[in-house]
Each structure stands twice: as structure tokens, then as C-alpha cells.
Amino acid sequence: MTNPVAEIVTFALAPSVTAEEFVALSRQSEAYVRAQPGFLFRRLSRGADGRWSDHVVWRDMDTARRVAEEFPRQPFAPALMAAIAPGSAEIRHEEILWQMSA
């Protein structure tokens, strides 16, 4: 059995983009992400330091890597990526070894 994988993308917004605008742009990717076999969970958050995190949980590493490769080629991606400050994005894929929920 393979463990699920957390995809964690951290970034800063481009100076001219508001939080509301970025959330609206992110929502445009919802149908695509939901339609991917192996999608389990997604959350978008912003820290006190102004950096953002997009957390996605996938069934396995192969799925996470495939979607990360295909994502930039989707129709919504250019506007979403333009809203992120150049050079600020970092993506990591991590195997989930333990989790807890309410």
C-alpha cells in the first residue's frame, strides 16, 4: 500500500494582486483538480508573513507528479501563475506518514 502524498506549493502574490482576486483565480482550477483520479483534499492558506500555501493531498506520488506536470498547460493556469510573484514559488511533494483529524 502506498501512502498519500501532500503537494505543498508556497509563494507570494504579485504586488498588484489582492487576496480576493487570487482566491477567485484559484477557484477556476477547482473543476480540473476535482476531476483528477487520486485527488483527496485541497486547502489554500495565507500566513501572517503574507506568504501563501496551496496544500493538495493526492492518492500517490505518481498522481501528484503527473498533475503537477499537466497543471501549467490548463486554460486557467496562465492567469493564476501570473498572479504569483516571479521567483517566489516552491513546490514540494511529501509522503504522508501520519495524520489526525477531528
VODOVO-998996 format. One line per 10 residues: number of its first residue (from 1); for each residue x, y negated, z of N, C-alpha, C, CB. Coordinates in Angstrom, 3 decimals, always signed. Glycine has a CB too. Layout:
<sites>
NUM	X/Y/Z/X/Y/Z/X/Y/Z/X/Y/Z  ...
</sites>
This chain:
<sites>
1	+0.838/+1.188/+0.000/+0.000/+0.000/+0.000/+0.879/-1.246/+0.000/-0.951/-0.001/+1.217  +0.577/-2.194/-0.866/+1.335/-3.441/-0.898/+0.639/-4.484/-0.033/+1.494/-3.954/-2.350  +1.431/-5.349/+0.534/+0.890/-6.431/+1.354/+0.429/-7.574/+0.462/+1.942/-6.929/+2.372  -0.564/-8.344/+0.915/-0.944/-9.534/+0.167/+0.210/-10.541/+0.174/-2.226/-10.167/+0.761  +0.120/-11.500/-0.728/+1.188/-12.480/-0.915/+0.630/-13.889/-0.758/+1.852/-12.311/-2.300  +1.332/-14.701/+0.016/+0.986/-16.114/+0.159/+1.792/-16.912/-0.861/+1.260/-16.623/+1.615  +1.082/-17.661/-1.663/+1.729/-18.618/-2.562/+1.591/-19.974/-1.882/+1.081/-18.613/-4.027  +2.712/-20.624/-1.603/+2.698/-21.901/-0.897/+3.402/-22.924/-1.772/+3.380/-21.791/+0.510  +2.646/-23.914/-2.212/+3.206/-24.983/-3.031/+3.158/-26.258/-2.197/+2.423/-25.150/-4.394  +4.317/-26.865/-1.965/+4.374/-28.124/-1.214/+4.811/-29.230/-2.170/+5.356/-28.019/+0.012
11	+4.292/-30.436/-1.938/+4.543/-31.536/-2.876/+4.086/-32.862/-2.267/+3.819/-31.284/-4.225  +4.458/-33.945/-2.930/+3.961/-35.281/-2.610/+3.152/-35.757/-3.809/+5.139/-36.280/-2.271  +2.196/-36.614/-3.570/+1.413/-37.169/-4.670/+2.171/-38.299/-5.341/+0.052/-37.665/-4.171  +1.888/-38.498/-6.604/+2.406/-39.665/-7.320/+1.842/-40.912/-6.628/+2.013/-39.627/-8.861  +2.599/-41.998/-6.593/+2.172/-43.186/-5.836/+0.787/-43.736/-6.189/+3.164/-44.261/-6.037  +0.372/-43.605/-7.430/-0.911/-44.196/-7.844/-2.113/-43.283/-7.607/-0.851/-44.560/-9.304  -1.906/-42.083/-7.083/-2.980/-41.105/-6.935/-3.496/-41.092/-5.494/-2.491/-39.698/-7.345  -4.813/-41.188/-5.332/-5.408/-41.129/-3.997/-5.703/-39.677/-3.626/-6.702/-41.981/-3.933  -5.902/-39.458/-2.342/-6.254/-38.115/-1.873/-7.547/-37.632/-2.519/-6.393/-38.100/-0.345  -8.523/-38.502/-2.613/-9.808/-38.136/-3.198/-9.650/-37.728/-4.661/-10.796/-39.299/-3.077
21	-8.818/-38.480/-5.394/-8.574/-38.151/-6.796/-7.890/-36.790/-6.924/-7.718/-39.241/-7.460  -6.931/-36.529/-6.041/-6.207/-35.272/-6.143/-7.098/-34.079/-5.803/-4.995/-35.293/-5.229  -7.938/-34.228/-4.797/-8.859/-33.138/-4.453/-9.791/-32.873/-5.638/-9.683/-33.486/-3.168  -10.284/-33.913/-6.275/-11.160/-33.733/-7.440/-10.416/-33.017/-8.570/-11.693/-35.100/-7.934  -9.176/-33.387/-8.805/-8.382/-32.703/-9.832/-8.165/-31.237/-9.463/-7.025/-33.408/-10.024  -7.907/-30.973/-8.208/-7.685/-29.598/-7.757/-8.934/-28.748/-7.932/-7.247/-29.582/-6.295  -10.076/-29.333/-7.689/-11.333/-28.587/-7.837/-11.572/-28.146/-9.274/-12.503/-29.433/-7.363  -10.957/-28.844/-10.225/-11.101/-28.449/-11.628/-10.439/-27.100/-11.900/-10.500/-29.518/-12.544  -9.535/-26.672/-11.029/-8.865/-25.381/-11.207/-9.622/-24.238/-10.518/-7.437/-25.457/-10.665  -10.695/-24.549/-9.805/-11.383/-23.542/-8.996/-11.898/-22.359/-9.812/-12.532/-24.180/-8.267
31	-12.563/-22.610/-10.911/-13.131/-21.510/-11.699/-12.025/-20.587/-12.201/-13.949/-22.058/-12.889  -10.932/-21.166/-12.665/-9.822/-20.343/-13.156/-9.247/-19.475/-12.037/-8.718/-21.233/-13.754  -8.955/-20.077/-10.890/-8.352/-19.328/-9.782/-9.305/-18.248/-9.285/-7.974/-20.277/-8.625  -10.570/-18.589/-9.094/-11.558/-17.598/-8.624/-11.687/-16.412/-9.579/-12.925/-18.260/-8.450  -11.510/-16.658/-10.876/-11.686/-15.608/-11.879/-10.502/-14.644/-11.960/-11.911/-16.234/-13.229  -9.390/-14.971/-11.291/-8.214/-14.114/-11.380/-8.385/-12.879/-10.505/-6.953/-14.885/-10.973  -8.224/-11.690/-11.105/-8.261/-10.475/-10.288/-7.141/-10.551/-9.247/-8.113/-9.189/-11.178  -7.480/-10.293/-8.010/-6.480/-10.352/-6.954/-6.498/-11.636/-6.153/-5.139/-10.170/-7.537  -7.358/-12.586/-6.516/-7.483/-13.804/-5.719/-8.223/-13.480/-4.426/-8.222/-14.922/-6.516  -7.673/-13.958/-3.284/-8.305/-13.705/-1.992/-8.720/-14.970/-1.256/-7.378/-12.919/-1.128
41	-7.915/-16.053/-1.340/-8.151/-17.210/-0.476/-7.367/-18.407/-0.996/-7.755/-16.896/+0.988  -7.896/-19.612/-0.796/-7.152/-20.825/-1.150/-7.502/-21.944/-0.173/-7.462/-21.259/-2.611  -6.490/-22.751/+0.156/-6.673/-23.905/+1.045/-5.711/-25.005/+0.599/-6.426/-23.516/+2.556  -6.185/-26.246/+0.590/-5.375/-27.418/+0.281/-5.304/-28.270/+1.532/-5.961/-28.225/-0.923  -4.089/-28.636/+1.937/-3.952/-29.428/+3.168/-2.931/-30.545/+2.963/-3.530/-28.526/+4.359  -3.020/-31.564/+3.855/-2.087/-32.683/+3.828/-1.573/-32.917/+5.231/-2.752/-33.963/+3.263  -0.258/-33.030/+5.364/+0.357/-33.247/+6.668/+0.433/-34.714/+7.036/+1.733/-32.652/+6.693  +0.760/-34.975/+8.289/+0.901/-36.345/+8.783/+2.001/-37.102/+8.045/+1.193/-36.338/+10.279  +2.957/-36.355/+7.488/+4.055/-36.982/+6.742/+3.679/-37.298/+5.298/+5.272/-36.079/+6.760  +2.440/-36.987/+4.906/+1.971/-37.269/+3.558/+2.242/-36.165/+2.556/+2.590/-38.514/+3.077
51	+2.973/-35.130/+2.950/+3.222/-34.004/+2.035/+1.998/-33.101/+2.020/+4.497/-33.198/+2.458  +1.753/-32.511/+0.894/+0.606/-31.633/+0.680/+1.065/-30.194/+0.584/-0.163/-32.033/-0.584  +0.150/-29.268/+0.871/+0.395/-27.837/+0.687/-0.839/-27.220/+0.051/+0.735/-27.134/+2.044  -0.601/-26.435/-0.980/-1.657/-25.644/-1.617/-1.333/-24.198/-1.272/-1.736/-25.884/-3.204  -2.163/-23.568/-0.446/-1.954/-22.191/+0.028/-2.920/-21.280/-0.728/-2.172/-22.077/+1.593  -2.401/-20.297/-1.407/-3.236/-19.323/-2.093/-2.776/-17.942/-1.652/-3.155/-19.486/-3.654  -3.726/-17.073/-1.363/-3.387/-15.695/-0.998/-3.856/-14.787/-2.126/-4.040/-15.279/+0.376  -2.908/-13.975/-2.585/-3.144/-13.029/-3.673/-3.016/-11.609/-3.157/-2.164/-13.269/-4.836  -3.600/-10.676/-3.869/-3.570/-9.263/-3.502/-2.141/-8.710/-3.486/-4.431/-8.454/-4.470  -1.286/-9.167/-4.422/+0.066/-8.614/-4.514/+0.997/-9.596/-5.232/+0.047/-7.256/-5.252
61	+2.279/-9.298/-5.214/+3.286/-10.178/-5.799/+3.145/-10.280/-7.313/+4.676/-9.684/-5.446  +2.830/-9.195/-7.980/+2.678/-9.248/-9.437/+1.594/-10.235/-9.840/+2.353/-7.861/-9.993  +0.472/-10.198/-9.144/-0.623/-11.127/-9.433/-0.187/-12.560/-9.174/-1.862/-10.788/-8.586  +0.441/-12.808/-8.036/+0.881/-14.163/-7.685/+1.825/-14.717/-8.748/+1.574/-14.166/-6.307  +2.774/-13.930/-9.178/+3.742/-14.397/-10.186/+3.089/-14.602/-11.547/+4.894/-13.400/-10.317  +2.185/-13.703/-11.921/+1.510/-13.844/-13.217/+0.703/-15.130/-13.267/+0.595/-12.638/-13.486  -0.075/-15.386/-12.219/-0.914/-16.585/-12.208/-0.045/-17.847/-12.145/-1.897/-16.548/-11.012  +1.040/-17.822/-11.384/+1.930/-18.980/-11.312/+2.521/-19.292/-12.686/+3.056/-18.731/-10.292  +2.769/-18.273/-13.472/+3.309/-18.469/-14.825/+2.247/-19.009/-15.784/+3.874/-17.150/-15.367  +1.005/-18.520/-15.649/-0.079/-18.920/-16.552/-0.722/-20.256/-16.178/-1.138/-17.849/-16.572
71	-0.697/-20.611/-14.907/-1.399/-21.792/-14.394/-1.066/-23.072/-15.181/-1.055/-21.992/-12.925  +0.209/-23.370/-15.436/+0.531/-24.629/-16.131/-0.012/-24.723/-17.552/+2.012/-24.805/-16.174  -0.422/-23.620/-18.143/-0.928/-23.618/-19.519/-2.447/-23.783/-19.590/-0.526/-22.330/-20.211  -3.102/-23.945/-18.451/-4.563/-24.087/-18.427/-4.956/-25.526/-18.755/-5.134/-23.673/-17.045  -6.154/-25.738/-19.305/-6.571/-27.080/-19.727/-6.537/-28.136/-18.618/-7.952/-27.010/-20.283  -6.808/-27.764/-17.388/-6.836/-28.718/-16.278/-5.440/-29.062/-15.765/-7.668/-28.162/-15.143  -4.440/-28.262/-16.088/-3.121/-28.368/-15.467/-2.367/-29.669/-15.760/-2.291/-27.227/-15.910  -2.367/-30.216/-16.981/-1.589/-31.437/-17.209/-1.972/-32.593/-16.283/-1.752/-31.875/-18.635  -3.263/-32.825/-16.097/-3.699/-33.923/-15.218/-3.329/-33.632/-13.769/-5.222/-34.146/-15.339  -3.495/-32.391/-13.348/-3.168/-32.008/-11.976/-1.669/-32.178/-11.723/-3.600/-30.547/-11.701
81	-0.859/-31.713/-12.633/+0.592/-31.801/-12.469/+1.090/-33.248/-12.553/+1.290/-30.950/-13.530  +0.429/-34.074/-13.365/+0.816/-35.487/-13.468/+0.523/-36.244/-12.181/+0.090/-36.152/-14.635  -0.389/-35.732/-11.363/-0.742/-36.379/-10.096/+0.266/-36.078/-8.989/-2.126/-35.937/-9.658  +1.202/-35.190/-9.249/+2.232/-34.810/-8.276/+3.503/-35.588/-8.569/+2.506/-33.278/-8.313  +4.115/-36.130/-7.534/+5.349/-36.904/-7.707/+6.428/-36.033/-8.352/+5.844/-37.459/-6.344  +7.058/-36.530/-9.407/+8.091/-35.743/-10.082/+9.191/-35.298/-9.110/+8.703/-36.554/-11.226  +9.579/-34.049/-9.238/+10.658/-33.505/-8.420/+10.281/-33.160/-6.986/+11.765/-34.465/-8.393  +9.011/-33.353/-6.616/+8.641/-33.127/-5.212/+8.067/-31.735/-4.951/+7.635/-34.164/-4.781  +7.717/-31.001/-5.998/+7.025/-29.717/-5.814/+8.008/-28.575/-5.564/+6.164/-29.400/-7.042  +7.616/-27.718/-4.635/+8.356/-26.493/-4.341/+7.341/-25.372/-4.199/+9.235/-26.639/-3.043
91	+7.586/-24.253/-4.886/+6.679/-23.110/-4.809/+7.417/-21.925/-4.199/+6.119/-22.745/-6.213  +6.720/-21.238/-3.298/+7.270/-20.030/-2.675/+6.212/-18.943/-2.704/+7.740/-20.307/-1.211  +6.658/-17.723/-2.869/+5.790/-16.545/-2.760/+6.331/-15.700/-1.622/+5.732/-15.723/-4.111  +5.495/-15.460/-0.624/+5.921/-14.743/+0.575/+4.967/-13.594/+0.873/+6.001/-15.697/+1.777  +5.524/-12.438/+1.179/+4.733/-11.290/+1.563/+4.130/-11.535/+2.951/+5.594/-10.001/+1.549  +2.843/-11.312/+3.092/+2.166/-11.496/+4.384/+2.345/-10.218/+5.187/+0.637/-11.841/+4.199  +2.976/-10.360/+6.338/+3.271/-9.210/+7.192/+2.313/-9.067/+8.359/+4.668/-9.311/+7.714  +1.649/-10.151/+8.727/+0.701/-10.123/+9.844/-0.214/-11.323/+9.702/+1.436/-10.132/+11.232  -1.462/-11.172/+10.070/-2.389/-12.295/+10.075/-3.433/-12.118/+11.154/-3.057/-12.448/+8.716  -4.064/-13.235/+11.499/-5.069/-13.240/+12.542/-6.136/-14.251/+12.166/-4.448/-13.565/+13.927
101	-7.375/-13.970/+12.456/-8.447/-14.939/+12.235/-9.451/-14.851/+13.380/-9.148/-14.692/+10.869  -10.321/-15.835/+13.427/-11.314/-15.879/+14.498/-12.288/-14.743/+14.396/-12.058/-17.184/+14.478
</sites>
